[in-house]
Amino acid sequence: MTQERIVLLENIHPGAKAHLEAAGYAVELLPKALPEDELIAKLDGAVAVGIRSKTQMTAKVLEASRGSLRAIGAFCIGTNQIDLEAAHSVGVPAFNAPFSNTRSVAELVMAEIVFLARRLGDRNTQMHQGTWKKSAAKAYEIRGKTVGIVGYGHIGRQVGVLSEAFGLKVLFHDVMDVLPMGNNQPAPSLDALLAASDFVTLHVPATTGTKDMIGAGEIAKMKKGSYLLNLSRGNVVQLDALADALRSGHLEGAALDVYPEEPRANDDVFETDLASLDNVILTPHIGGSTQEAQVNIGQEVSGKLIKYLGLGTTLGAVNFPQADLPPRAGCVRVQHIHDNVAGVLGDVHRIVADKGGNILGQVLVTDPSVGYLLMDIEQSRAGAVVEQLENLETTRQARILKGA
């Protein structure tokens, strides 16, 4: 029997490949992202693809892969590189890793807060250039200062916990009501947080609401001599406004790990006006790039792909109804993705009855446009049932799952 094929791009940790191969899949591991046409060709016949932040899963790629591609694994937190609406339309759930690199990002934030307060980036560069500049000017302890966390999700909360251990006071702002960790305190508004914080660190997703959310007006509301850190998404901060504030001395320093435009490969040149400014830490989108995080991400996302491809479990999918049906011995599982219109479940049950089948277990979940059905029936009837399901006008995908 021919093994189903999965393509992993962008140097995803080899542990993910081993995990998927142990589950019976043929896995191709590629070192970098591919242009759209090359990606379409590479995905021909693949049942799943694993990507990181640079591979663009566009509507064109998804439409071209329709019929074979069944799942997308984003081996990272963000999913803005995926056209989630197009993936939803063709019945392809996308899974990510919202937890696995949380600690790695939070630790880098804390390191950069200390580096900025002590101007260690500049001192390190000067020493490498042969300049000895021992001075306490504009060098500060962080104990007793206030850090403002914008976006109090998994990473933001970890930053809050670590900040308290460093002796920092913690304020946070989020669009959702969230439970504070430790002695972290919610700010009454974003403006209030900006005005009260010595360090402002951003941990928000890429949405229409967060695009350019920190511009000249917001920076002007920050304390004179404060610091801005962005380890979230590149389009959150207006870099021209940030550069102006650094040149004028309104901000004492900044740290960036993400940018509006990033090189596609390590050999590409990266340029920014911020590179010429003092006390600016620039890192190449490495917030989650630790060995521990990559191992954890590889296991988390590959595990989700295995459960979906084998059992139809969509828990953790960012663009699909959430379903989970425990495995059951002595039967096979049928997966049915269909238009969410009245009468589909009745049609399915009639087909099973007409073929003499017996439903041993099922779960149906829906969203406004898609219905997602998992159904366990006797093995001898499954093939005939799926054949008839494929003929329904409302069917988007129907198949027998291999089990996990």
Kinemage of the C-alpha trace (Angstrom):
@kinemage 1
@onewidth
@group {chain A} dominant
@subgroup {mainchain}
@vectorlist {calphas} color= white
{ca met a 1} P 0.000 0.000 0.000
{ca thr a 2} L 1.390 3.411 -1.004
{ca gln a 3} L 2.216 5.674 1.914
{ca glu a 4} L 0.468 9.012 2.095
{ca arg a 5} L 2.906 11.889 1.611
{ca ile a 6} L 3.494 14.939 3.836
{ca val a 7} L 5.742 17.892 2.934
{ca leu a 8} L 7.561 19.875 5.658
{ca leu a 9} L 9.232 23.155 4.701
{ca glu a 10} L 11.483 25.765 6.353
{ca asn a 11} L 13.741 23.468 8.371
{ca ile a 12} L 11.039 22.192 10.672
{ca his a 13} L 12.670 20.193 13.459
{ca pro a 14} L 13.493 16.622 12.287
{ca gly a 15} L 11.649 15.288 15.326
{ca ala a 16} L 8.409 16.182 13.557
{ca lys a 17} L 9.479 14.127 10.539
{ca ala a 18} L 10.308 11.156 12.763
{ca his a 19} L 6.951 11.457 14.565
{ca leu a 20} L 5.013 11.502 11.292
{ca glu a 21} L 7.040 8.653 9.787
{ca ala a 22} L 6.405 6.544 12.870
{ca ala a 23} L 2.694 7.063 12.210
{ca gly a 24} L 3.114 5.615 8.708
{ca tyr a 25} L 3.516 8.690 6.483
{ca ala a 26} L 6.175 9.369 3.864
{ca val a 27} L 7.709 12.722 4.795
{ca glu a 28} L 9.780 15.107 2.683
{ca leu a 29} L 11.724 17.694 4.694
{ca leu a 30} L 12.794 20.845 2.830
{ca pro a 31} L 15.123 23.595 4.127
{ca lys a 32} L 13.246 26.718 3.030
{ca ala a 33} L 10.005 28.247 1.808
{ca leu a 34} L 9.078 27.889 -1.859
{ca pro a 35} L 7.604 30.423 -4.312
{ca glu a 36} L 3.938 29.931 -5.116
{ca asp a 37} L 4.299 27.924 -8.350
{ca glu a 38} L 7.029 25.689 -6.911
{ca leu a 39} L 4.943 25.125 -3.804
{ca ile a 40} L 1.947 24.069 -5.907
{ca ala a 41} L 4.104 21.560 -7.762
{ca lys a 42} L 5.644 20.205 -4.563
{ca leu a 43} L 2.246 19.710 -2.912
{ca asp a 44} L 0.847 17.686 -5.811
{ca gly a 45} L -0.562 14.551 -4.183
{ca ala a 46} L 0.470 15.532 -0.622
{ca val a 47} L -2.113 15.020 2.124
{ca ala a 48} L -0.599 17.600 4.469
{ca val a 49} L 1.961 20.374 4.551
{ca gly a 50} L 4.002 21.732 7.443
{ca ile a 51} L 5.208 25.332 7.283
{ca arg a 52} L 6.648 28.087 9.427
{ca ser a 53} L 6.261 31.846 8.979
{ca lys a 54} L 7.570 32.398 5.438
{ca thr a 55} L 5.589 29.893 3.355
{ca gln a 56} L 2.507 31.592 1.914
{ca met a 57} L -0.501 29.281 1.699
{ca thr a 58} L -2.495 31.442 -0.694
{ca ala a 59} L -5.941 30.829 -2.161
{ca lys a 60} L -4.224 29.842 -5.430
{ca val a 61} L -2.089 27.219 -3.675
{ca leu a 62} L -5.072 25.844 -1.786
{ca glu a 63} L -7.280 25.650 -4.847
{ca ala a 64} L -4.537 23.948 -6.871
{ca ser a 65} L -4.042 21.398 -4.065
{ca arg a 66} L -7.748 20.709 -3.705
{ca gly a 67} L -8.556 17.024 -3.694
{ca ser a 68} L -5.307 15.836 -2.122
{ca leu a 69} L -4.322 18.349 0.548
{ca arg a 70} L -6.233 17.679 3.754
{ca ala a 71} L -4.430 19.624 6.477
{ca ile a 72} L -1.944 22.438 7.137
{ca gly a 73} L 0.400 22.453 10.102
{ca ala a 74} L 1.835 25.855 11.066
{ca phe a 75} L 4.901 24.982 13.157
{ca cys a 76} L 4.764 28.361 14.903
{ca ile a 77} L 2.209 30.548 16.678
{ca gly a 78} L 1.050 32.836 13.863
{ca thr a 79} L -1.206 31.762 11.007
{ca asn a 80} L -1.403 35.016 9.022
{ca gln a 81} L 0.719 33.361 6.294
{ca ile a 82} L -2.271 31.100 5.583
{ca asp a 83} L -5.411 32.212 3.760
{ca leu a 84} L -7.600 30.715 6.467
{ca glu a 85} L -10.850 31.576 4.713
{ca ala a 86} L -9.753 29.835 1.520
{ca ala a 87} L -8.536 26.819 3.509
{ca his a 88} L -11.881 26.654 5.306
{ca ser a 89} L -13.726 26.840 2.002
{ca val a 90} L -11.916 23.814 0.554
{ca gly a 91} L -12.241 21.843 3.801
{ca val a 92} L -8.640 22.061 4.967
{ca pro a 93} L -8.139 22.729 8.699
{ca ala a 94} L -5.014 24.575 9.833
{ca phe a 95} L -3.262 23.733 13.090
{ca asn a 96} L -0.638 25.781 14.924
{ca ala a 97} L 1.449 25.667 18.107
{ca pro a 98} L 0.123 28.369 20.424
{ca phe a 99} L 1.958 27.146 23.526
{ca ser a 100} L 5.241 25.456 22.638
{ca asn a 101} L 7.539 28.479 22.252
{ca thr a 102} L 5.913 30.652 24.921
{ca arg a 103} L 8.769 30.367 27.390
{ca ser a 104} L 11.421 30.994 24.733
{ca val a 105} L 9.855 34.298 23.697
{ca ala a 106} L 9.264 35.391 27.287
{ca glu a 107} L 12.880 34.724 28.259
{ca leu a 108} L 14.146 36.762 25.307
{ca val a 109} L 11.915 39.660 26.368
{ca met a 110} L 13.453 39.652 29.832
{ca ala a 111} L 16.981 39.486 28.434
{ca glu a 112} L 16.276 42.438 26.162
{ca ile a 113} L 14.768 44.518 28.981
{ca val a 114} L 18.028 44.095 30.917
{ca phe a 115} L 20.134 44.754 27.810
{ca leu a 116} L 18.236 47.957 27.055
{ca ala a 117} L 18.390 49.253 30.619
{ca arg a 118} L 22.166 48.660 30.773
{ca arg a 119} L 22.823 49.582 27.101
{ca leu a 120} L 24.623 46.263 26.718
{ca gly a 121} L 24.099 46.061 22.964
{ca asp a 122} L 26.083 49.257 22.432
{ca arg a 123} L 28.745 48.272 24.969
{ca asn a 124} L 29.207 44.883 23.320
{ca thr a 125} L 29.582 46.461 19.862
{ca gln a 126} L 32.087 49.005 21.192
{ca met a 127} L 34.204 46.295 22.798
{ca his a 128} L 34.261 44.296 19.570
{ca gln a 129} L 35.489 47.447 17.871
{ca gly a 130} L 38.255 47.929 20.437
{ca thr a 131} L 36.571 50.752 22.382
{ca trp a 132} L 36.601 50.610 26.200
{ca lys a 133} L 33.738 52.765 27.500
{ca lys a 134} L 33.146 52.110 31.181
{ca ser a 135} L 30.338 54.391 32.319
{ca ala a 136} L 27.202 54.354 34.445
{ca ala a 137} L 25.574 57.068 32.337
{ca lys a 138} L 22.046 56.061 31.256
{ca ala a 139} L 22.496 52.580 32.773
{ca tyr a 140} L 19.766 51.478 35.161
{ca glu a 141} L 18.575 48.578 37.289
{ca ile a 142} L 15.168 47.265 36.259
{ca arg a 143} L 14.057 46.457 39.811
{ca gly a 144} L 11.216 48.751 40.839
{ca lys a 145} L 10.478 49.863 37.287
{ca thr a 146} L 7.164 49.180 35.510
{ca val a 147} L 6.704 46.945 32.505
{ca gly a 148} L 3.547 47.354 30.428
{ca ile a 149} L 2.434 44.243 28.547
{ca val a 150} L 0.189 44.859 25.539
{ca gly a 151} L -1.546 41.563 24.743
{ca tyr a 152} L -1.941 39.352 27.807
{ca gly a 153} L -2.083 35.946 26.182
{ca his a 154} L 0.180 32.936 26.734
{ca ile a 155} L 3.400 34.860 26.149
{ca gly a 156} L 2.237 38.064 27.839
{ca arg a 157} L 1.343 36.183 31.016
{ca gln a 158} L 4.732 34.438 31.072
{ca val a 159} L 6.438 37.813 30.689
{ca gly a 160} L 4.372 39.054 33.617
{ca val a 161} L 5.418 36.159 35.858
{ca leu a 162} L 9.105 36.551 35.001
{ca ser a 163} L 8.947 40.332 35.384
{ca glu a 164} L 7.685 40.036 38.944
{ca ala a 165} L 10.582 37.704 39.731
{ca phe a 166} L 12.913 40.476 38.510
{ca gly a 167} L 11.240 42.959 40.857
{ca leu a 168} L 9.306 44.808 38.172
{ca lys a 169} L 5.804 46.137 38.608
{ca val a 170} L 3.502 44.749 35.920
{ca leu a 171} L 0.646 46.402 34.062
{ca phe a 172} L -1.173 44.753 31.178
{ca his a 173} L -3.766 45.624 28.550
{ca asp a 174} L -5.823 43.222 26.477
{ca val a 175} L -9.001 43.482 24.420
{ca met a 176} L -10.372 40.490 26.353
{ca asp a 177} L -11.086 40.177 30.057
{ca val a 178} L -8.365 37.875 31.369
{ca leu a 179} L -7.371 36.626 34.807
{ca pro a 180} L -4.163 38.317 36.073
{ca met a 181} L -1.179 36.220 37.082
{ca gly a 182} L 0.416 36.945 40.446
{ca asn a 183} L 0.331 40.656 41.225
{ca asn a 184} L -0.008 41.735 37.573
{ca gln a 185} L -2.498 44.576 37.290
{ca pro a 186} L -4.797 45.482 34.378
{ca ala a 187} L -4.388 49.020 33.054
{ca pro a 188} L -7.634 50.957 32.554
{ca ser a 189} L -6.686 51.618 28.917
{ca leu a 190} L -3.832 51.324 26.447
{ca asp a 191} L -3.105 55.029 26.864
{ca ala a 192} L -2.872 54.603 30.640
{ca leu a 193} L -0.438 51.708 30.220
{ca leu a 194} L 1.746 53.678 27.811
{ca ala a 195} L 1.904 56.652 30.169
{ca ala a 196} L 2.826 54.592 33.249
{ca ser a 197} L 5.341 52.086 31.844
{ca asp a 198} L 9.127 52.255 31.738
{ca phe a 199} L 9.154 49.292 29.348
{ca val a 200} L 6.342 48.551 26.881
{ca thr a 201} L 6.402 45.083 25.343
{ca leu a 202} L 3.984 44.021 22.591
{ca his a 203} L 2.464 40.535 22.322
{ca val a 204} L -0.534 40.881 20.014
{ca pro a 205} L -1.639 38.904 16.929
{ca ala a 206} L -1.654 40.284 13.397
{ca thr a 207} L -5.175 41.626 12.834
{ca thr a 208} L -6.721 44.670 11.208
{ca gly a 209} L -7.022 46.111 14.706
{ca thr a 210} L -3.341 45.720 15.558
{ca lys a 211} L -1.884 46.953 12.264
{ca asp a 212} L 0.101 50.143 12.967
{ca met a 213} L -1.374 50.245 16.480
{ca ile a 214} L 1.825 51.861 17.823
{ca gly a 215} L 2.501 55.018 15.813
{ca ala a 216} L 3.640 58.560 16.505
{ca gly a 217} L 0.574 59.350 18.624
{ca glu a 218} L 0.950 56.313 20.847
{ca ile a 219} L 4.720 56.744 21.219
{ca ala a 220} L 4.183 60.377 22.251
{ca lys a 221} L 2.050 59.098 25.149
{ca met a 222} L 4.886 56.910 26.440
{ca lys a 223} L 7.075 58.140 29.289
{ca lys a 224} L 10.117 60.139 28.212
{ca gly a 225} L 13.129 57.866 28.516
{ca ser a 226} L 11.116 54.653 28.258
{ca tyr a 227} L 11.729 51.638 26.015
{ca leu a 228} L 9.631 49.805 23.403
{ca leu a 229} L 9.902 46.080 22.596
{ca asn a 230} L 8.100 44.288 19.773
{ca leu a 231} L 8.323 40.503 19.572
{ca ser a 232} L 4.810 40.030 18.171
{ca arg a 233} L 4.156 40.938 14.522
{ca gly a 234} L 6.079 43.233 12.197
{ca asn a 235} L 3.183 45.460 11.168
{ca val a 236} L 2.228 46.443 14.723
{ca val a 237} L 4.779 49.290 15.053
{ca gln a 238} L 5.281 52.160 12.620
{ca leu a 239} L 9.065 52.073 12.274
{ca asp a 240} L 9.450 55.652 11.005
{ca ala a 241} L 7.687 56.954 14.105
{ca leu a 242} L 9.844 54.734 16.310
{ca ala a 243} L 13.028 55.987 14.650
{ca asp a 244} L 11.959 59.616 15.102
{ca ala a 245} L 11.282 59.042 18.804
{ca leu a 246} L 14.699 57.437 19.278
{ca arg a 247} L 16.496 60.249 17.461
{ca ser a 248} L 14.691 62.915 19.473
{ca gly a 249} L 15.501 61.172 22.760
{ca his a 250} L 11.867 60.687 23.721
{ca leu a 251} L 12.538 56.939 23.808
{ca glu a 252} L 15.757 55.681 25.375
{ca gly a 253} L 15.867 52.445 23.396
{ca ala a 254} L 13.991 49.729 21.521
{ca ala a 255} L 14.165 46.011 20.736
{ca leu a 256} L 12.636 44.464 17.613
{ca asp a 257} L 12.436 40.828 16.597
{ca val a 258} L 9.824 41.229 13.833
{ca tyr a 259} L 9.534 43.588 10.864
{ca pro a 260} L 6.983 44.625 8.212
{ca glu a 261} L 9.128 42.978 5.537
{ca glu a 262} L 11.498 40.155 6.354
{ca pro a 263} L 14.018 38.320 4.136
{ca arg a 264} L 12.815 35.005 2.737
{ca ala a 265} L 16.155 33.279 3.382
{ca asn a 266} L 19.168 33.641 5.662
{ca asp a 267} L 21.396 34.696 2.773
{ca asp a 268} L 19.187 37.665 1.845
{ca val a 269} L 20.237 41.176 2.855
{ca phe a 270} L 18.284 42.932 5.598
{ca glu a 271} L 18.284 46.706 5.834
{ca thr a 272} L 16.625 49.150 8.236
{ca asp a 273} L 17.274 52.742 9.271
{ca leu a 274} L 17.062 51.597 12.892
{ca ala a 275} L 20.424 49.840 12.553
{ca ser a 276} L 22.265 53.173 12.774
{ca leu a 277} L 20.633 54.230 16.052
{ca asp a 278} L 21.994 53.789 19.578
{ca asn a 279} L 20.533 51.295 22.037
{ca val a 280} L 18.440 49.476 19.470
{ca ile a 281} L 18.481 45.675 19.628
{ca leu a 282} L 17.620 43.989 16.325
{ca thr a 283} L 17.146 40.223 16.151
{ca pro a 284} L 16.092 38.135 13.113
{ca his a 285} L 12.672 36.805 14.232
{ca ile a 286} L 14.213 34.365 16.708
{ca gly a 287} L 11.828 34.818 19.636
{ca gly a 288} L 10.758 31.188 19.493
{ca ser a 289} L 13.952 29.845 17.958
{ca thr a 290} L 15.393 27.709 20.727
{ca gln a 291} L 16.119 24.017 20.513
{ca glu a 292} L 13.578 23.303 23.233
{ca ala a 293} L 10.856 25.283 21.472
{ca gln a 294} L 11.497 23.678 18.103
{ca val a 295} L 11.344 20.186 19.585
{ca asn a 296} L 8.103 21.021 21.390
{ca ile a 297} L 6.548 22.666 18.341
{ca gly a 298} L 7.506 19.699 16.166
{ca gln a 299} L 5.824 17.286 18.541
{ca glu a 300} L 2.739 19.437 19.138
{ca val a 301} L 1.870 20.167 15.503
{ca ser a 302} L 2.841 16.778 14.082
{ca gly a 303} L 0.676 15.209 16.786
{ca lys a 304} L -2.288 17.323 15.719
{ca leu a 305} L -1.754 16.323 12.079
{ca ile a 306} L -1.612 12.632 12.994
{ca lys a 307} L -4.819 12.855 15.010
{ca tyr a 308} L -6.625 14.728 12.266
{ca leu a 309} L -5.491 12.580 9.340
{ca gly a 310} L -6.079 9.349 11.256
{ca leu a 311} L -9.084 10.071 13.487
{ca gly a 312} L -10.508 13.351 12.172
{ca thr a 313} L -9.823 15.233 15.418
{ca thr a 314} L -9.953 18.987 14.788
{ca leu a 315} L -9.227 20.187 18.340
{ca gly a 316} L -6.770 23.048 17.997
{ca ala a 317} L -7.694 23.931 14.409
{ca val a 318} L -7.785 27.706 13.955
{ca asn a 319} L -10.256 27.777 11.061
{ca phe a 320} L -12.523 24.765 11.475
{ca pro a 321} L -15.267 23.386 13.746
{ca gln a 322} L -13.820 21.580 16.770
{ca ala a 323} L -14.600 17.857 16.888
{ca asp a 324} L -13.211 14.835 18.696
{ca leu a 325} L -14.629 11.301 18.722
{ca pro a 326} L -12.823 8.701 20.870
{ca pro a 327} L -11.431 5.712 18.910
{ca arg a 328} L -13.693 2.664 18.796
{ca ala a 329} L -12.652 -0.920 18.087
{ca gly a 330} L -14.394 -3.085 15.500
{ca cys a 331} L -15.424 -0.339 13.079
{ca val a 332} L -14.046 2.237 10.661
{ca arg a 333} L -14.374 5.984 10.774
{ca val a 334} L -15.955 8.029 8.005
{ca gln a 335} L -15.212 11.737 7.716
{ca his a 336} L -17.756 13.967 5.978
{ca ile a 337} L -17.211 17.695 5.358
{ca his a 338} L -20.279 19.337 3.880
{ca asp a 339} L -22.224 22.542 3.377
{ca asn a 340} L -24.018 23.543 6.546
{ca val a 341} L -27.571 23.406 5.243
{ca ala a 342} L -30.699 21.746 6.572
{ca gly a 343} L -31.225 18.067 5.840
{ca val a 344} L -27.639 16.857 5.337
{ca leu a 345} L -27.561 14.653 8.420
{ca gly a 346} L -30.835 13.061 7.349
{ca asp a 347} L -29.351 12.345 3.911
{ca val a 348} L -26.301 10.739 5.520
{ca his a 349} L -28.385 8.538 7.800
{ca arg a 350} L -30.554 7.411 4.887
{ca ile a 351} L -27.454 6.414 2.930
{ca val a 352} L -26.128 4.381 5.861
{ca ala a 353} L -29.514 2.697 6.319
{ca asp a 354} L -29.877 1.942 2.592
{ca lys a 355} L -26.465 0.257 2.609
{ca gly a 356} L -27.423 -1.838 5.623
{ca gly a 357} L -24.977 -0.102 7.918
{ca asn a 358} L -25.132 0.587 11.611
{ca ile a 359} L -23.782 3.776 13.178
{ca leu a 360} L -21.769 2.902 16.269
{ca gly a 361} L -20.783 6.446 17.154
{ca gln a 362} L -20.849 9.898 15.638
{ca val a 363} L -20.267 13.599 16.283
{ca leu a 364} L -21.443 16.551 14.208
{ca val a 365} L -20.178 20.111 14.654
{ca thr a 366} L -20.893 23.128 12.488
{ca asp a 367} L -20.006 26.729 11.856
{ca pro a 368} L -22.050 29.140 9.717
{ca ser a 369} L -20.986 27.530 6.433
{ca val a 370} L -19.437 24.113 7.109
{ca gly a 371} L -20.726 20.950 8.736
{ca tyr a 372} L -18.180 18.438 10.001
{ca leu a 373} L -19.276 14.861 10.703
{ca leu a 374} L -17.289 11.942 12.116
{ca met a 375} L -19.091 8.619 12.022
{ca asp a 376} L -18.038 5.093 13.074
{ca ile a 377} L -19.706 2.255 11.117
{ca glu a 378} L -19.035 -1.401 10.266
{ca gln a 379} L -16.045 -1.853 7.975
{ca ser a 380} L -17.957 -3.885 5.390
{ca arg a 381} L -20.352 -0.990 4.703
{ca ala a 382} L -17.929 1.947 4.816
{ca gly a 383} L -16.804 1.926 1.189
{ca ala a 384} L -20.329 1.909 -0.194
{ca val a 385} L -21.414 4.643 2.222
{ca val a 386} L -18.536 6.947 1.261
{ca glu a 387} L -19.210 6.382 -2.427
{ca gln a 388} L -22.776 7.583 -1.962
{ca leu a 389} L -21.725 10.494 0.259
{ca glu a 390} L -19.437 11.723 -2.504
{ca asn a 391} L -22.460 11.998 -4.781
{ca leu a 392} L -24.346 14.382 -2.477
{ca glu a 393} L -24.420 17.965 -3.803
{ca thr a 394} L -23.692 19.242 -0.313
{ca thr a 395} L -20.493 17.185 0.109
{ca arg a 396} L -17.126 18.942 0.107
{ca gln a 397} L -15.058 15.924 1.184
{ca ala a 398} L -15.870 12.345 2.213
{ca arg a 399} L -13.395 9.612 3.067
{ca ile a 400} L -12.524 6.657 5.250
{ca leu a 401} L -9.891 7.538 7.841
{ca lys a 402} L -6.905 5.290 8.426
{ca gly a 403} L -6.883 5.499 12.219
{ca ala a 404} L -4.027 6.813 14.386
